Amino acid sequence: MVNELSFKQWEKQCDTLVAKRIGFGIYCLPDAMWRDMYDDGLEPIDAIDDAYHDQWQEFIPAELWDGEY
């Protein structure tokens, strides 16, 4: 599916997935390596998990990220 999407479409999907999960999108969080993840062929769901573990863990409680609230 990634190859079917432009970078902007892919990034928008990442933003939508994060907003559904925590209530706000990727543009309200520290930057992640979005272009690198897109170029590596990651699906949006895998990219946001990578971003969480690499960049956002200190800002978003695991319980919220994992949907345990």
DSSP file (Angstrom, degrees, kcal/mol; ACC not computed):
  #  RESIDUE AA STRUCTURE BP1 BP2  ACC     N-H-->O    O-->H-N    N-H-->O    O-->H-N    TCO  KAPPA ALPHA  PHI   PSI    X-CA   Y-CA   Z-CA
    1    1 A M    >>        0   0    0      0, 0.0     3,-1.3     0, 0.0     4,-0.6   0.000 360.0 360.0 360.0 -35.8    0.0    0.0    0.0
    2    2 A V  G >4  +     0   0    0      1,-0.3     3,-1.8    39,-0.2     8,-0.1   0.906 360.0  55.3 -56.4 -44.5    2.8    2.5    0.8
    3    3 A N  G 34 S+     0   0    0      1,-0.3    -1,-0.3    38,-0.1    38,-0.0   0.731 102.0  59.0 -63.4 -20.4    4.0    2.5   -2.8
    4    4 A E  G <4 S+     0   0    0     -3,-1.3     2,-0.3     2,-0.1    -1,-0.3   0.631  99.0  72.3 -80.8 -14.2    0.5    3.5   -3.9
    5    5 A L  S << S-     0   0    0     -3,-1.8     2,-0.1    -4,-0.6     3,-0.0  -0.784  78.2-127.8-106.3 143.7    0.6    6.7   -1.8
    6    6 A S     >  -     0   0    0     -2,-0.3     4,-2.6     1,-0.1     5,-0.2  -0.387  38.6-102.8 -72.6 166.3    2.5    9.9   -2.2
    7    7 A F  H  > S+     0   0    0      1,-0.2     4,-3.0     2,-0.2     5,-0.2   0.919 123.4  51.6 -57.9 -43.4    4.5   11.0    0.8
    8    8 A K  H  > S+     0   0    0      1,-0.2     4,-2.1     2,-0.2    -1,-0.2   0.889 110.9  47.4 -63.6 -39.5    1.9   13.6    1.7
    9    9 A Q  H  > S+     0   0    0      2,-0.2     4,-1.9     1,-0.2    -1,-0.2   0.920 113.6  48.2 -65.7 -43.4   -0.9   11.0    1.6
   10   10 A W  H  X S+     0   0    0     -4,-2.6     4,-2.0     2,-0.2    -2,-0.2   0.926 111.5  49.5 -61.8 -46.5    1.1    8.6    3.6
   11   11 A E  H  X S+     0   0    0     -4,-3.0     4,-2.4     1,-0.2    -1,-0.2   0.877 108.2  54.2 -62.2 -38.4    2.0   11.3    6.2
   12   12 A K  H  X S+     0   0    0     -4,-2.1     4,-2.5    -5,-0.2    -1,-0.2   0.886 106.2  52.1 -63.5 -38.8   -1.7   12.3    6.4
   13   13 A Q  H  X S+     0   0    0     -4,-1.9     4,-2.5     2,-0.2    -2,-0.2   0.906 108.8  50.5 -64.0 -40.3   -2.6    8.7    7.2
   14   14 A C  H  X S+     0   0    0     -4,-2.0     4,-2.3     2,-0.2    -2,-0.2   0.935 111.0  49.3 -59.5 -45.8    0.0    8.7   10.0
   15   15 A D  H  X S+     0   0    0     -4,-2.4     4,-2.5     1,-0.2    -2,-0.2   0.910 111.5  48.5 -60.7 -44.3   -1.5   12.0   11.3
   16   16 A T  H  X S+     0   0    0     -4,-2.5     4,-2.3     2,-0.2    -1,-0.2   0.912 110.4  50.7 -64.2 -43.9   -5.0   10.5   11.2
   17   17 A L  H  X S+     0   0    0     -4,-2.5     4,-1.6     2,-0.2    -2,-0.2   0.914 112.6  46.1 -61.1 -43.6   -3.9    7.3   13.0
   18   18 A V  H  X>S+     0   0    0     -4,-2.3     4,-2.9     2,-0.2     5,-0.5   0.923 111.3  52.0 -66.1 -43.6   -2.2    9.2   15.8
   19   19 A A  H  X5S+     0   0    0     -4,-2.5     4,-1.9     1,-0.2    -2,-0.2   0.889 109.9  49.2 -61.4 -39.5   -5.2   11.6   16.2
   20   20 A K  H  <5S+     0   0    0     -4,-2.3    -1,-0.2     1,-0.2    -2,-0.2   0.852 115.5  45.2 -66.1 -33.2   -7.6    8.7   16.5
   21   21 A R  H  <5S+     0   0    0     -4,-1.6    -2,-0.2    -5,-0.2    -1,-0.2   0.905 133.5   9.8 -79.0 -42.9   -5.3    7.1   19.1
   22   22 A I  H  <5S-     0   0    0     -4,-2.9    -3,-0.2     2,-0.3    -2,-0.2   0.479 100.4-105.4-123.6  -4.0   -4.5   10.0   21.4
   23   23 A G  S  <<S+     0   0    0     -4,-1.9     2,-0.3    -5,-0.5    -4,-0.2   0.384  94.0  59.2  97.5  -6.0   -6.7   12.9   20.3
   24   24 A F  S    S-     0   0    0     -6,-0.4    -2,-0.3    -9,-0.0    -1,-0.1  -0.978  77.6-112.6-150.8 160.3   -4.2   15.1   18.5
   25   25 A G    >   -     0   0    0     -2,-0.3     3,-1.5    -6,-0.1   -10,-0.1  -0.096  34.1 -88.8 -95.2-173.7   -2.0   14.6   15.5
   26   26 A I  G >  S+     0   0    0      1,-0.3     3,-1.3     2,-0.2    -1,-0.1   0.706 115.4  67.5 -67.1 -22.9    1.7   14.3   14.6
   27   27 A Y  G 3  S+     0   0    0      1,-0.3    -1,-0.3     4,-0.1     4,-0.1   0.585  96.6  55.8 -78.1  -8.0    2.1   18.0   14.1
   28   28 A C  G <  S+     0   0    0     -3,-1.5    -1,-0.3     2,-0.1    -2,-0.2   0.338 103.5  68.6 -98.7   4.1    1.6   18.6   17.8
   29   29 A L  S <  S-     0   0    0     -3,-1.3     3,-0.1     1,-0.1    27,-0.1  -0.760  99.7 -76.1-119.6 163.1    4.4   16.2   18.7
   30   30 A P        -     0   0    0      0, 0.0    -1,-0.1     0, 0.0    -2,-0.1  -0.253  66.1 -87.9 -55.8 147.9    8.2   16.3   18.4
   31   31 A D        -     0   0    0     -4,-0.1     2,-0.3    -3,-0.1    -4,-0.1  -0.222  42.5-162.4 -61.0 144.5    9.3   15.6   14.8
   32   32 A A        -     0   0    0     -3,-0.1     2,-1.8    -6,-0.1     3,-0.3  -0.729  38.5 -94.5-117.1 172.7    9.9   12.0   13.7
   33   33 A M     >  +     0   0    0     -2,-0.3     4,-2.4     1,-0.2     5,-0.2  -0.417  60.2 157.7 -86.9  61.9   11.9   10.8   10.7
   34   34 A W  H  >  +     0   0    0     -2,-1.8     4,-2.6     1,-0.2    -1,-0.2   0.902  68.4  48.3 -58.1 -48.0    8.7   10.6    8.5
   35   35 A R  H  > S+     0   0    0     -3,-0.3     4,-2.9     1,-0.2    -1,-0.2   0.907 111.7  50.1 -63.6 -40.4   10.5   10.8    5.2
   36   36 A D  H  > S+     0   0    0      2,-0.2     4,-1.8     1,-0.2    -1,-0.2   0.919 111.6  48.2 -62.3 -42.8   13.0    8.2    6.1
   37   37 A M  H  <>S+     0   0    0     -4,-2.4     5,-2.2     2,-0.2     4,-0.3   0.893 112.6  48.8 -66.5 -38.6   10.3    5.8    7.3
   38   38 A Y  H ><5S+     0   0    0     -4,-2.6     3,-1.6    -5,-0.2    -2,-0.2   0.943 111.5  48.9 -62.7 -48.2    8.3    6.4    4.1
   39   39 A D  H 3<5S+     0   0    0     -4,-2.9    -1,-0.2     1,-0.3    -2,-0.2   0.801 106.6  57.4 -63.7 -28.4   11.3    5.8    1.9
   40   40 A D  T 3<5S-     0   0    0     -4,-1.8    -1,-0.3    -5,-0.2    -2,-0.2   0.528 117.7-114.3 -79.0  -5.9   12.0    2.6    3.9
   41   41 A G  T < 5 +     0   0    0     -3,-1.6   -39,-0.2    -4,-0.3    -3,-0.2   0.666  56.1 162.7  84.7  17.2    8.5    1.3    3.0
   42   42 A L      < -     0   0    0     -5,-2.2    -1,-0.2   -40,-0.1    -2,-0.0  -0.438  39.8-121.3 -69.5 141.9    7.0    1.3    6.4
   43   43 A E    >>  -     0   0    0     -2,-0.1     4,-2.4     1,-0.1     3,-0.5  -0.498  30.4-108.9 -71.8 152.5    3.2    1.2    6.6
   44   44 A P  H 3> S+     0   0    0      0, 0.0     4,-2.4     0, 0.0     5,-0.2   0.873 118.7  54.9 -53.5 -40.2    1.7    4.2    8.5
   45   45 A I  H 3> S+     0   0    0      1,-0.2     4,-1.3     2,-0.2     5,-0.1   0.879 111.6  44.0 -63.8 -36.6    0.8    2.0   11.5
   46   46 A D  H <> S+     0   0    0     -3,-0.5     4,-2.2     2,-0.2    -1,-0.2   0.859 111.2  54.9 -73.6 -35.8    4.3    0.8   11.8
   47   47 A A  H  X S+     0   0    0     -4,-2.4     4,-2.7     2,-0.2    -2,-0.2   0.900 106.9  49.2 -65.1 -41.8    5.8    4.3   11.3
   48   48 A I  H  X S+     0   0    0     -4,-2.4     4,-2.5     2,-0.2    -1,-0.2   0.875 110.4  51.3 -69.7 -33.6    3.7    5.8   14.2
   49   49 A D  H  X S+     0   0    0     -4,-1.3     4,-2.4    -5,-0.2    -1,-0.2   0.913 110.9  48.3 -66.2 -40.7    4.8    3.0   16.5
   50   50 A D  H  X S+     0   0    0     -4,-2.2     4,-2.6     2,-0.2     5,-0.3   0.929 111.5  50.3 -61.7 -44.2    8.4    3.6   15.6
   51   51 A A  H  X>S+     0   0    0     -4,-2.7     4,-3.0     2,-0.2     5,-1.4   0.909 109.9  51.4 -60.9 -41.9    7.9    7.4   16.2
   52   52 A Y  I  X>S+     0   0    0     -4,-2.5     5,-1.4     3,-0.2     4,-0.6   0.959 115.1  40.6 -59.2 -51.3    6.3    6.6   19.6
   53   53 A H  I  <5S+     0   0    0     -4,-2.4    -2,-0.2     1,-0.2    -1,-0.2   0.827 124.1  38.4 -69.7 -31.4    9.2    4.5   20.7
   54   54 A D  I  <5S+     0   0    0     -4,-2.6    -2,-0.2    -5,-0.2    -1,-0.2   0.813 136.5   4.0 -87.9 -32.1   11.9    6.7   19.2
   55   55 A Q  I  <5S+     0   0    0     -4,-3.0    -3,-0.2    -5,-0.3     3,-0.2   0.698 123.8  44.4-127.3 -30.5   10.5   10.2   19.9
   56   56 A W  I >X<S+     0   0    0     -5,-1.4     3,-2.1    -4,-0.6     4,-2.0   0.522  72.4  99.2-110.3  -6.3    7.3   10.4   21.9
   57   57 A Q  T 34<S+     0   0    0     -5,-1.4    -1,-0.2     1,-0.3     5,-0.1   0.843  86.6  52.4 -54.7 -35.8    7.5    8.0   24.9
   58   58 A E  T 34 S+     0   0    0      1,-0.2    -1,-0.3    -3,-0.2    -2,-0.1   0.668 116.1  40.8 -75.5 -13.1    8.4   10.8   27.3
   59   59 A F  T <4 S+     0   0    0     -3,-2.1    -2,-0.2     1,-0.2    -1,-0.2   0.684 114.0  49.8-103.8 -24.5    5.4   12.8   26.1
   60   60 A I  S  < S-     0   0    0     -4,-2.0    -1,-0.2    -8,-0.1     5,-0.0  -0.967  83.5-125.2-123.7 118.8    2.7   10.2   25.8
   61   61 A P    >>  -     0   0    0      0, 0.0     4,-2.3     0, 0.0     3,-0.6  -0.320  20.1-125.3 -60.1 142.9    2.0    7.7   28.6
   62   62 A A  H 3> S+     0   0    0      1,-0.2     4,-3.0     2,-0.2     6,-0.2   0.855 109.9  60.9 -57.5 -36.5    2.1    4.1   27.5
   63   63 A E  H 34>S+     0   0    0      1,-0.2     5,-3.2     2,-0.2     6,-0.7   0.885 108.4  43.2 -60.7 -38.9   -1.4    3.5   28.8
   64   64 A L  H X45S+     0   0    0     -3,-0.6     3,-1.0     3,-0.2    -2,-0.2   0.929 115.1  48.0 -71.4 -45.9   -2.7    6.1   26.4
   65   65 A W  H 3<5S+     0   0    0     -4,-2.3    -2,-0.2     1,-0.3    -1,-0.2   0.889 114.9  45.9 -61.8 -39.4   -0.7    4.9   23.5
   66   66 A D  T 3<5S-     0   0    0     -4,-3.0    -1,-0.3    -5,-0.2    -2,-0.2   0.444 114.9-115.6 -86.3   0.2   -1.7    1.3   24.1
   67   67 A G  T < 5S+     0   0    0     -3,-1.0    -3,-0.2    -4,-0.3    -4,-0.1   0.785  74.0 132.3  75.4  27.7   -5.4    2.2   24.6
   68   68 A E      <       0   0    0     -5,-3.2    -4,-0.2    -6,-0.2    -5,-0.1   0.430 360.0 360.0 -93.7   0.8   -5.6    1.2   28.2
   69   69 A Y              0   0    0     -6,-0.7    -1,-0.2    -5,-0.1    -5,-0.1   0.467 360.0 360.0 -82.2 360.0   -7.3    4.4   29.4
